[in-house]
Amino acid sequence: MTSTATIEKNLEKGVNKKASAIKERATKTVEKGVEAAQDTFEQAAFQAELATEQAGEELRKLTASGTKFVRDNPGTAVVGAVGLGILVGLALRSRD
C-alpha cells in the first residue's frame, strides 16, 4: 500500500511539474503577444499622428492658395461662388 501511495505521489509531482511548465510557457507566450500588440498600437498611433500633421499642413497650404487666388481675382471668385451656389441649389432642390 505504501508503494502505491508513493507512486501516486510521484505521479502527481510529475503532473504538477508538467502543468507548471505548460503554464509558464503559456504565460510567456501571452506576454509576448501583449508586447507585440502594444508595439503595433504605438506604431499605429504614431502613423495616425503623422498623417494628421501632414493633412493639417496640406490644408494650410490650400487655404493660403485659395486666399491668394481670391485676393488676386475677386471678380472670378465671386462669379465662381455664385455659379457653385446655383449648382448646389439645383442639386438639392426637392423634385415635385
Secondary structure as the mmCIF struct_conf table of DSSP 4:
data_model
#
loop_
_struct_conf.conf_type_id
_struct_conf.id
_struct_conf.beg_label_comp_id
_struct_conf.beg_label_asym_id
_struct_conf.beg_label_seq_id
_struct_conf.end_label_comp_id
_struct_conf.end_label_asym_id
_struct_conf.end_label_seq_id
HELX_RH_AL_P HELX_RH_AL_P1 THR A 2 ASP A 72
HELX_RH_AL_P HELX_RH_AL_P2 PRO A 74 LEU A 92
BEND BEND1 ARG A 93 ARG A 93
HELX_LH_PP_P HELX_LH_PP_P1 SER A 94 ARG A 95
#
